[in-house]
Amino acid sequence: MIKVRGLAKQFGTFQVLKGVECDIAQGEVISIIGPSGTGKSVFLRCLNLLETPTGGSIEIDGVPLLDPKTDVPKLRQKMGMVFQYFNLYAHLTVMENLCLGPMKLLGRSKEESEKRGNELLHRVGLGHKAESYPDQLSGGQKQRVAIARCLAMDPEIILFDEPTSALDPTMVSEVLAVIRNLAKAGMTMVIVTHEMSFAQNISTRVFYMDEGVIYEDGPPEVIFEHPKREKTRAFIRRIRRWQFQIDDAEYDLYALNAEVEQFCEKHILPRRMREHVISLVEEVLGLQPSFEDVQLTLEYSERDGTLEFICSAAGAAGNILEAGGRADDLSERLIRGRTEKADYRYEGGRNILSLRVRNDKAD
């Protein structure tokens, strides 16, 4: 249905989109997530030419959107858009807002438009608000009217640009419920959202955008539970990171421990977890065969409260926690006793040991 290749968008010297590529099939529900400023909304606006791309191509049902010969207004009728801030006409009633587009652009009669408008208002739970004006509605009700207005044009695709970001938290659920029902009905949708649980539950696929591209694309169970790329993992788990580089055996252990303590205090980690990670740092360093290139990393996930201690060291392959490494019985017992999980891999000439620090829930 939608085919995007090499899509680029530049504002002055700042390039927001740097070659976005994707295919969206009929009936798919795509959620687009990622940090602010990575081009999510710009990408959405480029899909219906509210922003003019500076490079690349977009095809809608095989028709090139950027071709000068294309009838863009006609093609746009296939694609509705719901914005953050509703964009309802304040001087028109709810019903008049719904009927304006079908009458002016689709050539429908007032009676036909009102009949369809009533059906759609009941569909979004606002049949009793047909004669109300926008300033008589709550934020959630305004957004549901905006969705009904979009549906009144009978689009094949709906683009949602952060549809709940302008709403009070108490009103978010009513809008998400309407979108969820549209998904069940088979509507093709592309949704820029910061509601992670909603995106995880409703989507057939998720785009994580970063660096001006679709950095990772996959089903929600992969993106949210087993992301393959580092930036996706950091975003999903809301990871806070600390790193320390050691290049020789004369490193300052006291300064290192002080930095670990500061990281733990900053993120209010439990006392027992702090004790465990400081002990782990000392034990793991005590087993290192060389200090020419050792990198220590702490990754704290705000999402699930887990703390990973990662030691990456250059050199020949060898897991310090296994026979053939340098582990002694006491050190191995101490390390394993303070961790919930220990993983080792050899990659790019580096020994990488990942330890998930135990959380004994002590104060």
C-alpha positions as CSV (number, residue, x, y, z in Angstrom):
1,M,0.0,0.0,0.0
2,I,2.8,2.5,1.0
3,K,6.3,2.1,-0.4
4,V,9.0,4.6,0.8
5,R,12.6,4.6,-0.5
6,G,15.4,6.9,0.4
7,L,13.1,9.6,1.9
8,A,15.0,12.7,3.0
9,K,13.9,16.0,4.5
10,Q,16.1,18.9,5.2
11,F,15.4,22.2,7.0
12,G,18.1,24.7,6.1
13,T,21.4,22.9,7.0
14,F,19.7,20.5,9.3
15,Q,18.8,17.1,7.8
16,V,15.9,15.5,9.8
17,L,15.3,12.4,7.6
18,K,18.3,10.7,6.1
19,G,17.0,8.0,3.8
20,V,13.9,6.4,5.4
21,E,12.9,3.2,3.8
22,C,9.8,1.0,4.6
23,D,6.8,-0.8,3.2
24,I,3.4,-0.7,4.8
25,A,0.8,-3.3,3.8
26,Q,-3.0,-3.0,3.9
27,G,-4.4,-3.7,7.3
28,E,-1.1,-3.1,9.2
29,V,-1.0,-1.0,12.3
30,I,2.4,0.6,12.5
31,S,3.5,2.5,15.7
32,I,6.4,4.8,15.4
33,I,8.4,5.4,18.5
34,G,11.7,7.0,19.4
35,P,13.3,10.0,21.1
36,S,12.2,13.6,20.4
37,G,13.7,15.2,17.4
38,T,14.4,12.1,15.4
39,G,11.9,12.9,12.6
40,K,8.9,10.8,13.6
41,S,6.3,13.6,12.9
42,V,8.2,14.9,9.9
43,F,8.1,11.4,8.4
44,L,4.4,11.3,8.9
45,R,3.8,14.7,7.4
46,C,5.9,13.8,4.4
47,L,3.7,10.8,3.7
48,N,0.8,13.1,2.7
49,L,2.9,16.1,1.6
50,L,2.2,18.4,4.5
51,E,6.0,18.6,4.3
52,T,7.7,18.3,0.9
53,P,10.5,15.8,1.0
54,T,13.9,16.9,-0.3
55,G,14.8,13.5,-1.6
56,G,13.6,9.9,-2.1
57,S,10.2,8.5,-3.3
58,I,6.8,7.7,-1.9
59,E,4.3,5.4,-3.6
60,I,0.7,5.0,-2.5
61,D,-0.9,1.9,-4.2
62,G,1.8,2.0,-6.8
63,V,1.2,5.7,-7.7
64,P,4.3,8.0,-7.2
65,L,3.3,10.7,-4.8
66,L,6.1,13.0,-5.8
67,D,5.6,12.8,-9.5
68,P,4.6,16.2,-10.9
69,K,1.9,14.4,-13.0
70,T,0.2,12.8,-10.0
71,D,-3.2,14.2,-8.9
72,V,-2.1,14.8,-5.3
73,P,-5.4,15.9,-3.9
74,K,-7.1,12.8,-5.2
75,L,-4.4,10.6,-3.8
76,R,-4.6,12.4,-0.5
77,Q,-8.2,11.4,-0.1
78,K,-7.0,7.9,0.5
79,M,-5.0,9.1,3.5
80,G,-6.6,10.9,6.5
81,M,-4.6,12.5,9.3
82,V,-5.3,13.1,13.0
83,F,-3.2,15.8,14.7
84,Q,-2.2,16.5,18.3
85,Y,-4.3,19.5,18.7
86,F,-7.6,18.5,17.0
87,N,-7.9,21.4,14.5
88,L,-11.6,21.6,14.8
89,Y,-13.4,24.7,13.5
90,A,-14.5,26.5,16.7
91,H,-17.4,28.3,14.9
92,L,-19.0,25.1,13.6
93,T,-20.9,22.4,15.5
94,V,-19.6,18.9,15.8
95,M,-21.8,17.7,13.0
96,E,-20.9,20.7,10.8
97,N,-17.2,19.9,11.4
98,L,-17.9,16.3,10.2
99,C,-19.9,17.2,7.1
100,L,-17.7,20.0,5.7
101,G,-15.1,17.7,4.1
102,P,-17.5,15.2,2.5
103,M,-19.7,18.0,1.1
104,K,-16.9,20.2,-0.2
105,L,-14.5,17.6,-1.4
106,L,-16.5,14.4,-2.1
107,G,-19.6,16.2,-3.4
108,R,-22.0,14.5,-1.0
109,S,-25.3,16.0,-0.1
110,K,-26.0,17.4,3.3
111,E,-28.4,14.6,4.2
112,E,-26.0,11.9,3.2
113,S,-23.1,13.6,5.1
114,E,-25.2,14.0,8.2
115,K,-26.4,10.4,8.1
116,R,-22.8,9.2,7.9
117,G,-21.7,11.8,10.5
118,N,-24.3,10.4,13.0
119,E,-23.0,6.8,12.4
120,L,-19.5,7.9,13.1
121,L,-20.3,9.9,16.2
122,H,-22.0,6.9,17.7
123,R,-19.0,4.8,16.7
124,V,-16.7,7.1,18.8
125,G,-19.3,7.3,21.6
126,L,-20.4,10.9,21.0
127,G,-23.8,10.6,19.3
128,H,-25.2,13.0,21.9
129,K,-22.7,15.8,21.0
130,A,-23.7,16.4,17.4
131,E,-25.0,19.9,18.0
132,S,-22.3,20.9,20.5
133,Y,-19.5,23.3,19.7
134,P,-15.8,22.3,20.2
135,D,-15.4,24.6,23.2
136,Q,-18.1,22.6,25.0
137,L,-16.1,19.4,24.7
138,S,-13.3,17.9,26.8
139,G,-9.9,17.3,25.2
140,G,-10.6,13.6,24.8
141,Q,-14.0,14.3,23.2
142,K,-12.4,16.8,20.8
143,Q,-9.9,14.2,19.7
144,R,-12.7,11.6,19.2
145,V,-14.5,14.1,17.0
146,A,-11.3,14.7,15.0
147,I,-11.1,10.9,14.4
148,A,-14.7,10.8,13.3
149,R,-14.1,13.7,11.0
150,C,-11.2,11.9,9.5
151,L,-13.3,8.7,9.0
152,A,-16.0,10.8,7.3
153,M,-13.7,11.1,4.3
154,D,-13.6,7.3,4.0
155,P,-9.8,7.0,4.0
156,E,-8.0,3.8,3.3
157,I,-5.1,4.9,5.6
158,I,-5.1,7.0,8.8
159,L,-2.0,8.8,10.1
160,F,-2.0,9.7,13.8
161,D,0.5,12.3,15.0
162,E,0.8,11.9,18.8
163,P,-3.0,11.7,19.2
164,T,-2.9,11.7,23.0
165,S,0.0,14.1,23.7
166,A,-2.2,17.1,24.2
167,L,-4.6,15.3,26.5
168,D,-5.0,15.2,30.3
169,P,-3.9,11.7,31.4
170,T,-7.5,10.9,32.5
171,M,-8.7,11.4,28.9
172,V,-6.0,9.3,27.1
173,S,-7.7,6.0,27.5
174,E,-11.0,7.0,25.7
175,V,-9.0,8.1,22.6
176,L,-6.8,5.0,22.7
177,A,-10.0,2.8,22.9
178,V,-11.3,4.3,19.7
179,I,-8.0,3.7,17.9
180,R,-8.0,0.2,19.2
181,N,-11.4,-0.5,17.8
182,L,-10.3,0.9,14.4
183,A,-7.4,-1.6,14.5
184,K,-9.8,-4.5,15.2
185,A,-11.8,-3.4,12.2
186,G,-8.8,-3.7,9.9
187,M,-8.0,0.0,9.3
188,T,-4.5,0.6,8.0
189,M,-2.9,3.0,10.5
190,V,0.5,4.7,11.1
191,I,0.7,6.1,14.6
192,V,3.4,8.3,16.1
193,T,3.1,7.7,19.8
194,H,4.8,8.0,23.2
195,E,2.4,5.5,24.8
196,M,4.6,2.5,24.9
197,S,2.2,0.0,26.3
198,F,-0.4,1.0,23.8
199,A,2.0,0.6,20.9
200,Q,3.1,-2.8,22.2
201,N,-0.5,-4.0,22.4
202,I,-2.0,-2.6,19.3
203,S,0.7,-2.8,16.6
204,T,1.4,-5.4,14.0
205,R,4.8,-3.7,13.6
206,V,6.8,-1.1,15.4
207,F,9.3,1.4,13.8
208,Y,12.0,2.7,16.2
209,M,13.3,5.9,14.7
210,D,16.7,7.4,15.5
211,E,19.5,9.1,13.6
212,G,17.0,10.2,10.9
213,V,16.1,6.7,9.8
214,I,14.0,3.7,10.8
215,Y,16.8,2.4,13.1
216,E,14.9,-0.9,13.9
217,D,11.7,-2.4,12.5
218,G,10.0,-5.5,13.9
219,P,7.0,-7.0,15.6
220,P,6.1,-5.5,19.0
221,E,7.2,-8.6,20.8
222,V,10.7,-8.2,19.4
223,I,11.0,-4.4,19.7
224,F,9.7,-4.3,23.2
225,E,11.0,-7.5,24.7
226,H,14.1,-8.5,22.6
227,P,15.4,-5.4,20.7
228,K,18.4,-6.3,18.5
229,R,20.1,-2.9,18.4
230,E,21.6,-0.9,21.3
231,K,19.8,2.4,20.9
232,T,16.5,0.6,20.7
233,R,17.2,-1.3,23.9
234,A,18.3,1.8,25.7
235,F,15.1,3.6,24.7
236,I,12.7,0.8,25.5
237,R,14.2,0.0,28.8
238,R,14.9,3.7,29.6
239,I,18.5,2.8,30.3
240,R,20.9,5.1,32.2
241,R,24.5,4.3,31.5
242,W,27.9,4.8,33.1
243,Q,31.3,3.8,31.6
244,F,34.9,3.7,32.9
245,Q,38.0,3.0,30.7
246,I,41.1,1.2,32.1
247,D,44.3,1.2,30.0
248,D,46.9,0.0,32.4
249,A,47.3,-1.8,35.8
250,E,47.9,1.6,37.6
251,Y,44.2,2.6,37.5
252,D,42.7,4.3,40.5
253,L,40.4,1.8,42.2
254,Y,39.2,4.4,44.8
255,A,38.2,6.9,42.1
256,L,36.5,4.0,40.2
257,N,34.5,3.0,43.3
258,A,33.5,6.6,44.0
259,E,32.1,6.9,40.5
260,V,30.1,3.7,40.9
261,E,28.7,5.0,44.2
262,Q,27.7,8.3,42.6
263,F,25.9,6.5,39.8
264,C,24.0,4.4,42.3
265,E,23.1,7.4,44.4
266,K,21.9,9.4,41.4
267,H,19.5,6.6,40.4
268,I,18.5,5.8,44.0
269,L,19.5,2.1,43.8
270,P,18.8,-0.1,46.8
271,R,21.6,-0.3,49.3
272,R,22.2,-4.1,48.9
273,M,22.4,-3.7,45.1
274,R,25.0,-1.0,45.5
275,E,27.1,-3.3,47.8
276,H,26.8,-6.1,45.3
277,V,27.9,-4.0,42.3
278,I,30.9,-2.6,44.1
279,S,32.0,-6.1,45.1
280,L,31.5,-7.3,41.6
281,V,33.7,-4.6,40.1
282,E,36.5,-5.5,42.5
283,E,36.2,-9.3,42.0
284,V,35.9,-9.1,38.1
285,L,38.9,-6.7,37.9
286,G,40.9,-9.1,40.2
287,L,40.5,-11.8,37.6
288,Q,41.5,-9.8,34.6
289,P,44.7,-11.1,32.9
290,S,45.5,-7.7,31.3
291,F,44.5,-4.1,31.8
292,E,45.6,-2.7,28.4
293,D,42.0,-2.1,27.2
294,V,39.3,-2.8,29.7
295,Q,35.9,-1.0,29.6
296,L,33.4,-1.2,32.5
297,T,29.8,-0.3,32.0
298,L,26.8,0.0,34.3
299,E,23.3,0.0,32.6
300,Y,20.4,0.7,34.9
301,S,16.9,0.2,33.4
302,E,14.3,2.6,34.8
303,R,11.6,0.5,33.2
304,D,12.2,-2.8,35.1
305,G,14.7,-1.7,37.8
306,T,17.5,-4.0,36.7
307,L,21.2,-3.3,36.8
308,E,23.7,-4.8,34.4
309,F,27.4,-4.7,35.0
310,I,29.4,-5.3,31.8
311,C,33.1,-5.9,31.5
312,S,34.6,-5.7,28.0
313,A,38.3,-6.6,27.7
314,A,40.5,-7.0,24.7
315,G,42.6,-10.1,24.3
316,A,42.4,-13.8,23.5
317,A,39.1,-15.6,24.1
318,G,38.5,-16.8,27.7
319,N,35.7,-16.6,30.1
320,I,37.1,-15.6,33.5
321,L,34.2,-17.4,35.2
322,E,34.9,-20.8,33.6
323,A,37.6,-23.4,33.8
324,G,40.4,-22.3,31.5
325,G,39.9,-18.7,32.6
326,R,41.5,-17.2,35.7
327,A,38.6,-17.8,38.1
328,D,39.3,-19.2,41.5
329,D,36.6,-21.0,43.5
330,L,36.1,-18.1,46.0
331,S,35.9,-15.3,43.4
332,E,33.5,-17.3,41.2
333,R,31.3,-18.1,44.2
334,L,31.3,-14.4,45.2
335,I,30.5,-13.2,41.7
336,R,27.7,-15.7,41.1
337,G,26.3,-15.1,44.5
338,R,25.8,-11.4,43.7
339,T,24.3,-11.9,40.3
340,E,20.9,-13.1,38.9
341,K,22.4,-14.0,35.5
342,A,25.8,-14.2,33.9
343,D,26.4,-14.1,30.1
344,Y,29.7,-14.4,28.3
345,R,30.5,-13.8,24.6
346,Y,33.6,-13.2,22.5
347,E,33.1,-10.6,19.9
348,G,35.4,-8.4,17.8
349,G,38.5,-9.5,19.7
350,R,36.9,-8.7,23.0
351,N,35.8,-10.8,26.0
352,I,32.4,-9.4,27.1
353,L,31.0,-10.5,30.5
354,S,27.5,-9.3,31.4
355,L,26.3,-9.7,34.9
356,R,22.8,-8.8,36.1
357,V,23.2,-7.6,39.7
358,R,21.0,-9.1,42.3
359,N,18.4,-7.0,43.9
360,D,17.7,-8.3,47.4
361,K,15.1,-5.5,48.0
362,A,17.0,-4.4,51.1
363,D,16.7,-0.7,52.1
